Amino acid sequence: MSSTPTINLGTKLAIAYSLEVALEVALEVIVCYAFGTDLRGSPYAANSPYRYAYHSYDCALLSPGTIVTESDVYASVGINSGISAEVILRVKAILDHTPSLPDLSRVPDLWTLDVGRLNSDPGVGVPEHALWQWYRVMTDIDGVGGAVASKVVHHRYPTVMPLWDSFIGKAYNSGDTWGEICQDLTDNDEAFEELERLFSIYLNRFQGGSGVALKRLRLLDILVWSDRANHRSHLRDLGRAVLSHVASPSSW
């Protein structure tokens, strides 16, 4: 990269990774979220439980195909969707009996879509409409709100469907969240491209490829969530410890 950028996220409030080492700080947070282990005993012991949802959600219950399945519903539990057995059965019934659910694998990455068409359903004929179709299918189910809907659908389409929960809602305006997230990804395109690259290198070089790559939609979610949930400092501290065992990211 030509220079180290400032990463500014959020609309209702500013979440800044504005130090000269912005990318290094963000990488510490991301690496710890994925591979940080419980601090009790030896934090690097092979049998220490991971502290965050990368292994229980991003890496879990992956299945072939391009349509949301029950695997994605179950995986949402791994990121604290709070979905109950009763609601799981309702969602599964919709998945089993709705003949033509939208296939978001054909939709371009969210950060390449039109911001305005993400803030309200533009109607048929444009790719953004498919996201709104999925959102309505899910939230029309009794007991399914925006958080459950996004966590189920994102698991299948991690470059298209944004994640949302109450902490993300503290950073973005209700009703415009998808468009504002898209704008943040566009404004910080170079930084997120580099974060994707660095995490992929770390995963393959230092974790033996044991995991999945994270795309910028999930990276933004982790950075915003960790800040609003007051986990940022902890993630940085443990992430710095994890990275201290490998070559400096500046050499990657």
C-alpha positions in Angstrom: 0.0 0.0 0.0 1.2 3.5 -0.7 0.4 4.7 2.8 -1.2 3.5 6.0 -4.8 4.6 5.9 -7.1 5.8 8.7 -10.0 3.4 9.0 -13.2 5.3 9.9 -16.3 3.3 10.5 -19.8 4.1 11.7 -22.3 6.8 10.9 -24.2 7.5 14.2 -20.8 7.7 15.9 -17.2 7.5 14.8 -15.2 4.3 15.3 -11.7 5.2 14.2 -8.6 3.1 13.8 -6.7 6.3 13.3 -3.3 5.6 14.7 -0.4 5.5 12.2 -0.5 1.7 12.9 -4.2 1.5 12.0 -3.9 -1.7 10.0 -1.7 -3.3 12.6 -4.3 -2.6 15.3 -7.2 -3.9 13.1 -5.2 -7.0 12.4 -4.6 -7.6 16.1 -8.3 -7.4 16.7 -9.2 -9.7 13.8 -6.5 -12.4 14.5 -7.5 -12.5 18.2 -11.2 -12.8 17.3 -10.4 -15.8 15.1 -7.6 -17.5 17.1 -7.4 -16.0 20.6 -7.9 -18.6 23.3 -9.0 -18.6 26.9 -6.6 -16.8 29.1 -6.9 -19.4 31.9 -3.8 -21.5 32.1 -1.6 -21.4 29.0 -3.4 -19.2 26.4 -1.7 -21.1 23.6 -2.5 -24.6 24.8 -3.9 -26.7 22.0 -7.0 -27.6 24.0 -7.8 -24.0 25.2 -11.3 -23.0 24.0 -11.5 -20.2 21.5 -13.1 -17.1 23.0 -15.0 -15.7 20.0 -17.3 -16.9 17.2 -14.9 -17.5 14.3 -14.7 -21.3 14.8 -18.3 -21.7 16.0 -19.8 -19.6 13.2 -17.6 -18.7 10.2 -15.9 -22.1 10.1 -18.9 -24.2 11.3 -21.5 -26.2 9.4 -20.4 -25.2 5.9 -22.2 -27.1 3.2 -22.1 -27.1 -0.6 -24.7 -25.4 -2.6 -25.9 -21.8 -3.1 -29.2 -21.8 -1.2 -29.7 -21.2 2.6 -30.1 -24.5 4.4 -30.7 -25.8 7.9 -26.9 -25.8 8.3 -26.9 -22.0 8.2 -29.8 -21.8 10.7 -27.8 -24.0 13.1 -24.6 -22.1 12.5 -26.3 -18.9 13.7 -26.4 -20.3 17.2 -22.6 -20.1 17.1 -22.7 -16.3 16.9 -25.3 -15.9 19.6 -28.3 -15.5 17.4 -30.5 -16.5 20.4 -32.7 -18.6 18.1 -34.9 -21.1 19.9 -35.8 -24.6 18.8 -39.4 -23.4 18.1 -38.1 -20.7 15.8 -35.6 -23.0 14.1 -38.6 -25.3 13.1 -40.4 -22.3 11.7 -37.4 -21.2 9.6 -36.8 -24.8 8.5 -40.4 -25.0 7.3 -40.0 -21.9 5.2 -36.8 -23.2 3.7 -38.3 -26.6 2.9 -41.6 -25.3 1.4 -40.7 -22.0 -0.4 -40.2 -23.0 -4.0 -38.0 -20.1 -5.2 -35.8 -18.5 -2.5 -33.4 -15.9 -3.8 -29.9 -17.1 -4.7 -27.5 -14.4 -3.5 -24.5 -16.3 -5.0 -25.4 -14.4 -8.2 -25.4 -11.0 -6.5 -22.1 -9.0 -6.6 -20.3 -8.2 -3.4 -22.2 -5.8 -1.2 -19.4 -3.2 -1.4 -19.9 -3.0 -5.2 -23.7 -2.4 -5.0 -25.6 0.9 -5.2 -25.9 2.6 -1.8 -29.3 4.1 -2.5 -30.8 0.8 -3.6 -29.6 -0.8 -0.4 -31.5 1.7 1.8 -34.9 0.8 0.3 -36.1 -2.0 -2.0 -35.6 -0.8 -5.6 -37.9 -3.5 -7.0 -37.2 -6.3 -9.5 -34.5 -6.0 -12.1 -31.5 -5.1 -9.9 -29.4 -7.2 -7.7 -30.1 -5.3 -4.5 -33.8 -6.5 -4.7 -32.7 -10.0 -3.8 -31.3 -8.9 -0.5 -34.7 -7.3 0.4 -36.5 -10.5 -0.7 -34.4 -12.5 1.7 -34.9 -10.0 4.5 -38.7 -10.1 4.1 -38.8 -13.9 3.9 -36.9 -14.2 7.2 -38.4 -11.4 9.2 -42.0 -12.4 8.2 -41.3 -15.5 10.3 -42.7 -15.2 13.9 -39.7 -14.8 16.2 -37.2 -13.8 13.6 -35.8 -10.2 13.7 -33.0 -8.5 11.9 -30.3 -10.1 13.9 -31.4 -13.7 13.4 -32.2 -13.0 9.7 -28.8 -11.5 9.0 -26.8 -14.2 10.9 -28.5 -17.1 9.1 -28.3 -15.6 5.6 -24.7 -14.1 6.1 -23.4 -17.6 6.9 -24.4 -18.7 3.4 -23.5 -15.4 1.6 -20.7 -13.8 3.6 -19.9 -11.2 0.9 -23.4 -10.1 0.3 -25.6 -10.1 3.4 -24.4 -7.7 6.2 -24.5 -8.8 9.8 -26.5 -6.9 12.3 -27.2 -6.9 16.0 -27.8 -4.3 18.7 -24.1 -3.3 18.8 -23.9 -2.8 15.1 -27.1 -0.8 15.5 -25.2 1.6 17.8 -23.0 2.6 14.9 -25.4 2.8 11.9 -28.7 4.5 11.4 -31.8 2.2 11.4 -33.2 1.9 7.9 -30.0 2.9 6.2 -27.6 0.4 7.8 -26.9 -1.6 4.6 -26.2 1.5 2.6 -24.0 3.0 5.3 -22.0 -0.2 5.7 -21.6 -0.3 1.9 -20.3 3.3 2.0 -17.8 2.5 4.8 -16.5 -0.4 2.8 -16.2 1.7 -0.3 -14.5 4.6 1.6 -12.0 2.2 3.2 -11.6 -0.1 0.2 -7.8 -0.1 0.2 -7.6 -0.8 3.9 -10.1 -3.7 3.8 -8.4 -5.2 0.8 -5.1 -5.2 2.8 -6.8 -6.7 5.9 -8.2 -9.5 3.7 -4.7 -10.2 2.4 -3.0 -10.1 5.8 -5.6 -12.4 7.4 -5.3 -14.9 4.6 -1.6 -14.9 4.9 -1.8 -15.4 8.7 -4.4 -18.2 8.3 -2.3 -20.1 5.7 1.2 -19.5 6.9 0.8 -19.6 10.7 -2.4 -21.6 11.2 -1.9 -24.2 8.5 -5.0 -23.1 6.6 -7.1 -24.4 9.5 -10.1 -22.0 9.1 -11.8 -19.9 6.4 -10.8 -16.6 4.8 -12.7 -13.6 6.1 -14.0 -11.1 3.6 -14.4 -7.4 4.3 -18.1 -7.5 5.2 -17.2 -9.8 8.2 -14.1 -7.9 9.0 -16.1 -4.6 9.3 -18.6 -6.4 11.5 -15.8 -7.7 13.9 -14.2 -4.2 14.1 -17.4 -2.4 14.8 -18.9 -5.0 17.1 -15.7 -5.3 19.2 -15.6 -1.5 19.6 -19.3 -1.1 20.6 -19.3 -4.3 22.8 -16.2 -3.0 24.7 -14.0 -5.9 23.6 -11.6 -3.9 21.4 -8.9 -3.4 24.1 -9.0 -7.1 25.1 -8.8 -8.2 21.5 -5.9 -6.0 20.9 -4.0 -7.2 23.9 -4.4 -10.8 23.2 -4.0 -10.3 19.4 -0.7 -8.6 20.0 0.4 -11.6 22.1 -0.7 -14.1 19.4 1.1 -12.1 16.7 4.3 -11.8 18.8 5.0 -15.5 18.0 5.2 -14.9 14.2 7.1 -12.6 11.8 6.0 -9.0 11.8 3.1 -8.4 9.4 5.1 -5.7 7.7 7.2 -8.5 6.3 4.2 -10.4 4.9 
